[in-house]
Amino acid sequence: MIRIEHLTKTYATDGHDRCVLDDINLTINDGDIFGIIGESGAGKSTLVRCINLLEHPTSGRVLIGDRDITSYTGKELITLRRGIGMIFQNFSLFQQRNVLSNVEFPLELQHEDKAKSHARASELLEMVGLGDKGSYYPSQLSGGQQQRVAIARALANSPKIMLCDEATSALDTMTTHSILELLKTINRDLGVTIVFITHSLAVAESICNRIAVIDAGHIVEQGATADVFKNPQAKVTRELLGMEGQVLA
């Protein structure tokens, strides 16, 4: 379980504090595919980056299980991040490394035995449907294939949590569907909890069992995806759904 309690994040800009996240409270249960939805600049990416401390909260707490990770540094932080995979919109692959070497990279950082790293990376490429692409370089792959490599790399350390920051935004509709189906399979078969950042309501509806809507750094609505979509309470949610001004049943 991930619990975010009274989390605030501010940045000093031109001598003034700019609040990006304000008193965020969320609970993400083990096994969830939890969506964080909002427009550009709402604070989605900052929030998800606080979960693995790529951004450190100004105040408040992030708990994973019964561990308050908020103040982790050094070896504790390195160990934490090994258990949290992350996937980005732009794939973030090493262009000078082939596909197999990209997937092996997190294991290299742990000084894992080379034969074991090779076997693990090969296994993961098979899982994501790229077992025959290990010798290819990212530039030789389609966008969807590159994202599959990124997913395999994120799984290298057998994480229990995966953070997806606009992971399908750069992909076409058919490729997005295939990536979402892969993530559902990973969630179901490996028990990985997924936190999915997106501005696309169609994507959220397709993959997320629960969602939170964020607007200007505030959580304005959260709940089961079907319930929020059927009867949105917040103005921004209705606007995102194209329902603002309509009379809701």
Secondary structure, DSSP 8 states (H G I E B T S, - for coil): -EEEEEEEEEEEETTEEEEEEEEEEEEE-TT-EEEEE--TTSSHHHHHHHHTTSS--SEEEEEETTEE-TT--HHHHHHHHHTEEEEETT----TTS-HHHHHHHHHHHTT--HHHHHHHHHHHHHHTT-TT-TT--GGGS-HHHHHHHHHHHHTTT--SEEEEESTTTTS-HHHHHHHHHHHHHHHHHH--EEEEEES-HHHHHHH-SEEEEEETTEEEEEEEHHHHHHS--SHHHHHHTT-TTS---
